[in-house]
């Protein structure tokens, strides 16, 4: 019940209770609180039993925990695996996000990264035309691609600045 309260918080609550109620009234207050908690639990249990009896004999094994969407999906979809979701889980577990981000960072920064799979360079060379993306700051005419690098110099006299509709 108190899994989210740490030991220091619990000590602080006890100290505040002693200061507020005093050592004389504290046992009576604790008894009253415990009685209230028992009444709430009894009311909750009787409400659950009333709901189960109203639902009929088909729902005798009904648990209110099954109403939580996460538990419902786990019980009815993942345990049966009619839809092949275990294969998707295996694919998801096989994806290493950190490794993919490291490889992407290496490509963007122009570093050579050691492939994890020895068959990977042969597969990438066979699938592509063998050309490598040039991310250097040399002129685009030399690399044969479009100009993707921002100009560092100013505008020529009479030249209008570029219009960016997203910036307005």
C-alpha positions in Angstrom: 0.0 0.0 0.0 2.8 2.4 0.8 5.3 1.3 -1.8 5.9 4.9 -3.1 6.7 6.3 0.4 10.4 6.3 1.3 11.8 5.7 4.8 12.6 9.4 5.3 9.0 10.4 4.3 7.6 7.8 6.7 9.7 9.2 9.5 8.6 12.7 8.6 4.9 11.6 8.8 5.4 9.9 12.2 7.1 13.0 13.6 4.4 15.3 12.2 1.7 13.0 13.7 3.4 13.1 17.1 3.7 16.9 16.9 0.1 17.5 15.8 -1.8 14.9 17.9 0.6 14.5 20.8 1.8 11.3 22.4 -1.4 11.1 24.4 -4.0 11.1 21.6 -1.8 9.4 19.0 -2.8 5.7 19.8 -6.5 6.7 19.7 -6.0 8.5 16.3 -4.2 5.4 14.9 -7.1 3.1 16.1 -9.6 5.4 14.4 -7.7 5.5 11.1 -7.3 1.7 11.1 -11.0 1.3 11.8 -11.8 3.6 8.9 -9.4 1.7 6.6 -11.1 -1.6 7.6 -14.6 -0.2 6.9 -13.5 1.1 3.4 -12.0 -2.3 2.6 -15.1 -4.1 3.8 -17.3 -1.8 1.7 -15.1 -2.3 -1.4 -15.2 -6.1 -0.9 -18.9 -6.2 -0.6 -19.3 -4.0 -3.7 -17.1 -6.4 -5.6 -19.2 -9.4 -4.4 -22.4 -7.6 -5.3 -21.1 -6.9 -8.9 -20.0 -10.5 -9.3 -23.4 -11.8 -8.1 -25.2 -9.5 -10.4 -23.1 -10.6 -13.4 -24.1 -14.2 -12.9 -22.4 -17.6 -12.7 -20.5 -17.1 -16.0 -18.3 -14.4 -14.3 -17.4 -16.1 -11.1 -13.7 -16.1 -12.0 -13.9 -12.4 -13.0 -11.2 -10.2 -11.6 -11.3 -6.5 -11.5 -7.7 -6.4 -12.4 -8.7 -7.6 -15.8 -10.4 -4.3 -16.4 -7.0 -2.5 -16.7 -6.2 -2.3 -20.4 -2.6 -3.5 -19.9 -3.8 -6.6 -18.1 -6.6 -7.2 -20.5 -4.2 -7.2 -23.5 -1.7 -9.4 -21.7 -4.3 -12.0 -20.8 -6.4 -12.1 -24.0 -4.0 -11.3 -26.8 -0.4 -12.0 -25.7 -1.0 -15.3 -24.0 -3.0 -16.8 -26.9 -0.6 -15.4 -29.6 -3.2 -15.9 -32.4 -1.8 -12.9 -34.2 1.9 -13.8 -34.2 2.8 -11.1 -31.7 5.6 -13.1 -30.1 7.4 -12.8 -33.4 7.0 -9.0 -33.3 8.3 -9.1 -29.7 11.4 -11.0 -30.9 12.0 -8.4 -33.6 11.6 -5.6 -31.2 14.1 -7.2 -28.8 16.5 -7.8 -31.6 16.7 -4.1 -32.5 19.6 -2.3 -30.8 18.8 1.4 -30.8 22.2 2.5 -29.3 24.1 0.6 -32.0 21.9 2.1 -34.8 22.4 5.6 -33.4 26.2 5.1 -33.1 26.3 3.9 -36.7 24.2 6.8 -37.9 26.4 9.3 -36.0 29.5 7.8 -37.5 28.1 8.1 -41.0 27.1 11.7 -40.4 30.5 12.7 -39.0 32.3 10.8 -41.8 34.0 8.2 -39.6 34.4 4.6 -40.5 32.6 2.3 -38.1 33.4 -1.3 -37.7 30.4 -3.3 -38.8 29.0 -5.7 -36.2 28.2 -8.3 -38.9 31.0 -9.4 -41.3 28.5 -10.0 -44.1 27.2 -6.4 -43.8 29.8 -4.6 -46.0 29.4 -7.1 -48.8 25.6 -6.7 -48.7 25.8 -2.9 -48.7 28.3 -2.9 -51.6 26.1 -5.3 -53.6 22.9 -3.4 -53.0 24.2 0.1 -53.8 26.2 1.6 -56.7 29.3 1.8 -54.5 29.2 5.6 -54.1 29.5 7.1 -50.7 27.6 10.2 -49.5 29.9 13.2 -49.4 29.3 15.3 -46.3 32.4 17.5 -46.6 32.4 21.2 -47.1 33.8 21.1 -50.6 31.8 22.7 -53.5 28.8 20.7 -54.7 30.0 20.9 -58.2 33.1 18.9 -57.3 31.0 16.2 -55.6 28.3 16.2 -58.3 25.5 16.7 -55.8 23.1 19.6 -54.8 24.4 22.4 -52.6 23.2 21.4 -49.1 25.8 23.6 -47.2 24.8 27.0 -46.1 26.8 29.8 -47.5 29.2 31.6 -45.2 29.6 34.8 -47.2 27.1 37.6 -47.4 24.7 38.5 -50.2 26.0 40.0 -53.5 24.9 43.6 -54.1 21.3 43.6 -55.4 20.7 40.0 -54.5 17.5 39.3 -52.4 17.8 37.2 -49.3 16.1 33.8 -49.6 12.5 33.6 -48.4 11.6 31.0 -45.8 7.9 30.6 -45.4 8.4 28.5 -42.3 10.3 31.2 -40.5 7.5 33.8 -40.8 
